[in-house]
Amino acid sequence: MPNHPHILPATSRRDFLRRAGCGFGGLAFSYLLGLDGILARAGNIVIDPLNPLAPRKPHHTPKAKSVIWLFLEGGPSHLDLFDPKPALEKLAGQKMPESFGRVITAMGTSDNTLMPSKRAFKQYGQSGIWVSDWLPNIAQHVDEMAVIRSCWADGLNHVGSVCQMNTGDILAGRPSLGAWTTYGLGTANDNLPTFVVMADGAEPVGGPKNWSAGFLPASFQGTQFRTDGTPIFHLTPPKTISDKQQRGKLDLLAGLNKHFAAGKADDGELAARLNSYEQAYRMQSAAPEAVDLAGESEATRKLYGLDDEKTRKFGKLCLLARRQVERGVRFVQLYSGSNSGWDAHADLEGNHSGLCKSSDKPIAGLLTDLKSRGLLDSTLVVWGGEFGRTPFNENGKGRDHNPWGFTIWMAGGGVKGGSVVGSTDEIGLRAVENRAHVRDIHATILHLLGMNHEKLTYLHNGRDERPTINDGEVIKGVLA
């Protein structure tokens, strides 16, 4: 072992026991603190194995009941959307000054030549927030948004960064934020999943680990919805089986399972399985209705861009998200450009032009629709990707990954509309003022849902795990 000068080695077994025994006083002290509530295990959430999704009280009065997370996978360029940098115009074509520090990029192909944005920025709303001409429809809603320009993360590649934006860690295995929300609050409906995921294309990079329950019970994981046909795989019974027959089969199965479970009251896994059969039966009628747009008016369809081939796909997801929060789904996550579609390494203009076109009107339509129905005050809308893009070019026309400084925005559900929080440096490389880490973003979302991220814990491997791991602070400037 290394010799640490501030730690004197034990000279005997008696000396070792004497030193170790001093820790017993600390154990007693921690117990007394627990009685006072100072070190109480705040995550003492009692989960009923027969009904693990039963509604639970929040830690404080919530501002939001539901979350709709608009995840722009691949990394949208903050410099070309919400964070204009005049300094890039002045330094265009020059090497990045050494004063901005050394940068190790994901692709390693950049020559660090600064590249200004080609977009035209304007100020919108009473708040005068700057938005580029790529997002003319979203720009009309800036007075309802808190734009956080000082976000930063730890990952440099998509797999780790998407994982961190969902779970708080670049390494897979931890519960997603939607799973923590479900664990903390339970369900607000009996017939649909509490946490729903939908993508506009291929499966998001990293797949189901992004909506996994991790070490939490599996009941709290997200459910991926398909937008065409049956929303959930293996949910619809064969056409030859009537509803009466299906109910009879489940009743018989429940009777057999309950007979087997007699005397096994502590078998939570068996009880959870019994509950899952009943929930699946209820979802067989509720889930198809939730994704059926036949009853939506023509005006609503146009509002979301369903009348335009370019906006139809993501517009449908946004409309489905509204229908789900109406029905009590707590956490809805929509992926735009799923499988790193916003990853503009070689052709920023072509890449972002198409994706902004496909998502701008649907997202604006979602905000308009939620507000008109009185749902925006109780629904937190989050927009952003896993990181931003660099101020210097890659391959002459693209930008590399930038986890050191990027933008997300929030709207509705207790958010201070028309506000800008934090800033990046003068070229948009690093967050410098009121820096907001991914885990700060998570702490803020949970706070708006009525949960204290430090008190939302789950005992795993002898440690009270929490959503924000060992850090995370609520971003006060976001709160109304």
N, C-alpha and C positions, 0 to 999 in steps of 0.2 A: 504494500500500500504506500502511496505517496506520503511524505512527511510534511504535515501541515503545522507550521510553527505555532498557530493559535489553538491547536488541539493537542493537549498533552496525552500521550498514550497511557492506558491503564497499566499499572505496575503489577497487579495481581487480580485473581478472580474476585476477591473481596472488594478491591477497588472498583472493578468493573460493575459489580452489583450495586455498590454505593452510588455510583454515578447514574446508572440506569434507574435506580429507585427515585431519583429526584423528579423523574417524569410523572410519577404517580400523582403528585400535587397538581400538575397541569391537567391530568384527566379529571380530577375532582373539580377543578376550577371551570373547565369547559362544561361540566354538567350543571354547575350553578348558573353559568351564563345562559345555558339552554333553558333553565327554568324561567329566567327573566326575559326570554324571547330574543336575546341578543345573538345567540348562536343556535337558535332553534332550527331544526331541519324543516325549512319552510315548504319543502316539496312533499310533505306528508299527504299526498293526494291519494285518497282511498279509492281504488278501482274495484268496482263490483264485477267479478268475473262473469256473471250472468248478463250484465249490461255495461261493458267497458266504455261505451260511448255516452253514458248518461250525462246530462248537462251538469257542469260544475261552476261554482261561483268564482268570478275573477278576483284578483287581489284588490283592485280598486275599480271605481266606476269607469267603464270603458267609453271611449269616444267612437270606436268602430266595432261593428258586429261581424264584418266580413272583410276579407282581403282579396283583391284581384291583382295578381302580380303579372305584369307584362314584361316577360323576360326576352330581351333582344339578344339571342345567343350568337356569340362570335365577337362581340365588342364594338358597339357603335362609337363613332368618333365624336367625342364631346366638342372638339375644336371646330367641327363643321355643323354642329347642331345647336348647342346651348352655351358654349364658352368661347366667344370671339376673342382673338388675340391680335391687336394691331401691331404688336412687336414682331410678329411673324412676317408681316408685310415688309417691315423695315429690314429684317434680317434674311429675307428670302434668298435662297441659293447659297447662303454662307454656311460654313461649318458651325455646329452648335458651340457656343462659347464654353470654355472649360469651367467657368464659374457655376454652370448648372450641374456639374458633377459627372461622374462616370456612369454610363448606362450599359447594361448587358441585355441585349434584346433577345426575344424568343427565337427569331430566325437568324440573327447574326449577319444579315446581308445589307444592313443600312450603312451608308457612308456619313451619317449624321448631318446631312445637308437639310437645313430647315426649309419646310414647305408650307406656305401660307394656304389658307382656305380659299377655295374658289367661290364660296357661297356668299350671297348677299344677306346681311343681318339687319333686322329691324327691331325696334322696341314695340311691345304690344301691351295692351291693357292699361289700366290706371297705374299698375305697378311699374310699367316700362321695362319689363324683362326682355332681354335680347333672345331672339330665336331666328334661325336661318330660314331661307326660302324653301328648304327641303320639307319643312313641317308647317305649312300655312294654316292647316286646320287645327292642329294641336295648339298653335300659337294663340288662337282665340280664347284659350282657357287658362292663360298664365295667371290670372287673378285668383284661380282656385288651386294653384300649385305652389309647392315649396321646392325650389330647385337647389339641390345640394351639389355644389361644384367642387367639393373638396374630398371626394371619396377616394379610398385607396385600399389595396388588397395585397395578399402575399404571393399569389400564384403568377406564373409567367406563361403557362400554357393553358389551353382550353379545358382539358380534363380536370386539372386541379382547381382552376379558377371557377368553373361552373359548379364544381363540388363545394367550394368554399362559399360561394354566394348562396347556395342552398342550405348548407349544413354548418357553416362557420369554420370549417377546416379544409385544407387542400387535400387531406388524406381521407379516403372513403371509409365509411363505417359508422359515422355519427348520424343521429336523427336529423332529418330535414326540418326547416322552420315550420312547414305545414304540419309535420308530425308532432312537433312540440306544441303547436297551437291546439291540435286535436286532443293531445294528452292533457293539456291544461284546462281546456274549456269544455271538452266533450262535444256532443252534437247539438245542433239546433233544429234537426229534422230527424224523423224516424225512417224515412224511405229512400234516402240518397246518401252517398258517401259524404263525409265531412270535408274531405280534402281531395280535390279533383285536379287532374293535370291534362292539358290538351296541347297538341303541337300542330303547326301548319304544314309539316312535311315529315321528313324522316325522324326517327327517335332522337331526342337530344343527346349530345355527346355525354357519355357516361351512363346513359340509360336509367333504369329504375333506381339506382343508388341516389339519384338526385331527389327522389320523393320517398326514400326509404324511411322506415321507423328506427333503423339502427339498432341500438340496444334497448329501445323501448318495446313494449309488446306490439306484435304485428298488427293489432287492430287499428293502430294509429297511422299506418302508412298511407300514402296517397294512392288514388285509383285513377289509372289512365283511361280517359274516355276517347273513343273513336267518334269522329264527327259525321261519319256516314254509316248507315246500317245500324246494327245493334251497338249501343254505346260501350257495353262492357262484354268482353269475351266470355263465352260459356255461360251466359246468364239466361238466355232464352231457351225454354224447353222445346223439345221436338213438337212439330205441329200436330202430331197424332196424340199428344198428351193434353187433355183438357185442364182447365184451371181447377176443377173439382178433383180430378185425379192427382194433380200436382199437390194440392192441399192435403189430400188423403195420404200420399206418400210421405210428406213431411211430418204429418201427425204421427204416422206409424214409426218413422225413424226417430222422432222426438221421444215417443214412448219407450222404445227400446233403449235409447241412450240414457234416458232418465232412470230406467230400471238398472242399467249398468252402473250409473253414477251414484246410486244409493250407497251411502257409506263412504263416498269419496268426495266429501264436501270441499276438501282442500285442493282438489285437482282443477286448478284454474284453466288449464289448457283445454280440458274436456268441456268445461262450462262455456268457454269462449267459442268453441266449435259449435256447440248447440245454438248459441246466439247468432253465429254467422249464417247458419242455415235459414233462420227466420228473417234476418236482414236481407239475404239474397232473394228470398221469396217476395218480400215487400218491394225490392228494387226491380223485380221483373216487370212490374207495371209502372213504377214511378220513373225509372231511368229513361225508357223510351219517350215518355211524355215530356221529360225535361229537355230533350234535344229535338223535339218536333216543332219546327218553325211554321207549321201550316197556319196557325192562328195569328201570326204576326201580320200587322198591316203593311200595305205597300209603302207607306211613308216611313215606317220603321226600317224596312228592308233597305230603302234608299239611304236612310240616315247612316247605316253601317256600311254602305257601299256594296250591297249584295247584287245591285243591278249592273256592276262593272266587273268584268273578268279579272282585272288587276287587283281589286280590293275584296273580291268575294270571299276568298278563302279565309283570310284573317278577320274579315268582317263577320263571318259566321261564328268564328271563335269568340269574338267580343260579344256578340249577341247572345250566344250560349252562356257566357259568363254572367251576363245580366240576369238571364232566366234562372241560373243556379243560385245566385245570391238571393233572389226573390224567394226561392224555395228553401232557404236556410242553410245552404252550403257555406261553410265558414271560410274556406281557403281555396281559391281557384288560381291556378297558374297556367298562363298561356305562353307558349314559345313561338316567337316570331323568328323566321330564318333558322329553324331548328337544325341542328348539326352544323353549327358554326357558320351560318349563312352570312352574318354581318362581318365576317373576317376579311377585311379589305386590304390584303397585302399588295396586290398588283394593280387593281383598278378601283380606286376609292370612288370615283365619280360614277362609274357604271354600277358598281355594287350597291352603294347607298342610294342612288337615284331610284333604283327599282324597289328596294326594300322600304324606303320612306314612302314611296307611292303606294305600296301595298298595305302599309300600316297606319299612315297618318290619318286618313279619313275614318277608318274603323275605330281608332282610339278616340278621336274627337267625338265620334258618334256615341261611343260608350259613355263618355263624360256627360254629353248632352242628355242622353237618355236617362242615366242614373239621376241627374239633377231634376229633370222634369217629373220623375216618378217619386221624388223625395227620398231616394236611396243613397245619394252621394254623401250625405252627412253621416250615414252609418256604414259606408263602404270605403275602405282605404284602397286607393289605386296606386300601385307602385310601378314605375317605368325605369328600365335600365338593363345593362348587360353585365357580364362578369368582369370587364375592365374597359378602358377607353383605347385610344390610338395615340401614337407618338407624334410630336410636332415635326419630326424629321421624316424624310421620305424613305420608302423601301421600293426598290425597283423603279424609281423615278415617278411613279404614279400612285403608289399605295402608302399605307402607314402600318407600322408594326404594333404589337400589343403594348398597352401602357397600363400596368396595374398601380403606378405611383400617383396618378391623379386622373380622375374621371368624374362624370356627372350621372346622377340619377335624379328623378323627381318623384314626389308623392302628391296626391290630391285627395280631397274628401276626408272622411273619418277623423276629424280632430286636427287636421293640418292647417297651419297658418298660410292661407292663400296669398299669392302675390309676393312671396318672400324668396330671397336668395341667401343661401347659407354657405359660408366658406368661399375659398378661392384657390386656384392653382397659381403657379408662378407666371411671369409675364409671357412665357412661351407655351404654357399649358402642359408642362412635363410632370410636375410634382404638385401635390396638394400642400399648401403652405399655411393657410389660415383656417382655423376651426376644422382641422382634419377629422374625417369621419371614416373609420375602418368598417369593414363588412360587419363585424360584430356590433359596432355602434348602430348600424342600420337595423340589424336584427333586434337589438334592445329597444329601439324606437318603435318598430312595428309591434312588438309584444306589448310595450307600454300603451300604445293607442288601443290595443285590444283588451286592456285592463289587467295585464300581467306584468309583474316585476321579474325581470330576467334573472335576478339573483335569488329569488325565492322559488322560481320554477325549477325544481330539481328532481332527480331520479337516482336512487341508489343503485350503482352499478360497480361491481368489483370492489366494494368497500369504499367507494367515493361518491359523494353527492354530485353527480354530473348536472350541468346546467346548459342552456342553449348557447351561451356566449363563452363557454369553457372557463377561462380565468380572467376575462376582462370584458370590455363593452360598456359603453355609457349611452344614456338616452341623449339624442341630439336635441337640445332644448330649443334651438332656433326654428325647428320644424313645427313645434307645438303651438296651437292657437291659444 
